[in-house]
């Protein structure tokens, strides 16, 4: 069965993108759609490769019953542009970094994650790394809204129909 492949991308892959991966994984589990998607997260920079998400991100996520402790940071690689159906950038810097690295024929896959939550009137998930506890909660609020909007934008019925045929 073909899975829809989604990559969440921020700078270091220790705050925003692993949070997005965790939130979206929980949303898929709650809706019994895990087998329809393959999700991952990565950073545009290799600052934290192999590390767990920031402890503050882990704690904020756990308060919402989302466990991201098992995730490990990695850097975006060239193969990601071909392999993933969506590369969802957390902010303009990471969007532009992805666009500059991406072969032109795959650039249509790169989107701003918060474009899936237009009611928020903000396009970027702010980096909470240097902020306080409130910043991590705000990131979760934004990511939850965008995750819902992203999932609603996808017609999973065809993927579900394929699952039933097997």
N, C-alpha and C positions, 0 to 999 in steps of 0.2 A: 504494500500500500504506500502510495506517495504521501509524504508528510510535508506540511508547510513549514519551512525553515525560517526562523526569526532570530536575528542577532541584535542584541541591545548594546549600544556603544557609548562609552564616556571616555574620559582621558586616561585614568589609571586602572579602571576596572575594579575599584574597591569600594565605591560608594553608590553612585547612581545606577550604573548598568547591572551590577549584581542584585541590587534592590529591585530593579525592573524585571530581571529574570525570575526572582523569587515571587514577586507579586503576580506576574503573568502565569507562572507555574501553578500557583495556588488557585487562580481564577480558572485555569484549565481543569484542574483537579475537581474543583467545586462543580463545574459544568460537565464533568466526565468527558473531556475532550483531549486528555493528555496524549492519547495514541494518534491524534490527528496532527500534532505539532512536534517539531524538534526545535528546542529553544536553547540559546546560549548567550553569553555576554563576553565582551572583550573591551580592551582599551586601545586608544590610538597611540599611546606611548607605553614603553616597557618599564615604567618605574617600579611596578609592584608584581611582576610576573611570579606566579607560584604562591602568592600570599592569599590569605583569607580576606574576605571583605573587612573593612574598617569595623572595629568593635562597636562603635556608635551606630553604624548602619545595621549591624547584627541585632543590637539591643532594640533599636526602634522597630525593626521588622518583627522581632519576637513578640513585642507588645501587641502585634496584630496577627499573631499565630503564623508567622512566616519565618521559616528557618533557612537562613542562607549561609550558615557556618561551613557547609560542605563545599561551597564554591571556591574556586581558585582563580586568581587573576591571570589573564593571558593577553597578548597583544593581537590585534587584528593582523591577519596574514592575507596575502594576495588571493589565496584560494577561497577565502570567505566571500569575495565579491561574486564568484561563480556559484559557490555552494548554497548560499542563503538566498531566499526569496525576498526578504526584507532586511535591511540594515537600518536600525532606528537610532538616530543620533540624539543625544541629550541636549546639545546646545550648538550654537553656530560654529564655534571653533572646531568641534569634533565633526560636524557636518562638512565643513570646508576641508578638513584634513582627509576625510573619507573621499570626498569628491576629487581632490587632487591626486590621491593614490589610486583611485578606481579606474580601470579601463572604461573608456567612453561607452561601450555597448552594455555595461552593467550599471551605469549611473542612475538609471531609472529606479533601481531598487533602494536607493538611499533616500530616507525621509527624516524629517524632524518628528520625534516621537510625540511631542505635544500637539502636533497638527491634528492628532486624533482626539483632541479634547478642545475644540475651538471655543467652547463656552467659557473656558478659563481666561481667554484673552491674553495669553502669554505663550511664547513659543519655545522658551528654554527652561529646562530643569536646572535650577541653580546648583552649583557645586557646594555641598554642605561642609566640606572638609575643614575649612577654617572657621566655621560658624559654631554656634552652640547647639544644644539639644533640639531647640525649636526647628532649626534648619533641616534636620533629619526627618522630623515629622512632616514638615512642609513638602519635602521631596516625596515622601510616601503618599501624601494626599494627591500630588500632581501625577505621580506614576499610576496610582490606582485609577484615576479618572482617564488617563490616556490608555491604560490597559483595557478598560471597559470599551472605550471608543474604538480602539484598534480591533478588538475582537468583534464588535458589532459591524465593522466595516468589511469584514471577511465573510464571504459566502462559504461556510463550512459544509453546507448540505451536500455538495458534490463530493467532498472528501468523506463525509459520513456515508453517502451512498456507496462509495467504493469499498468502505469498510464492511458494509453489509453483504456485498457480493462475494467476499472471500470466504 
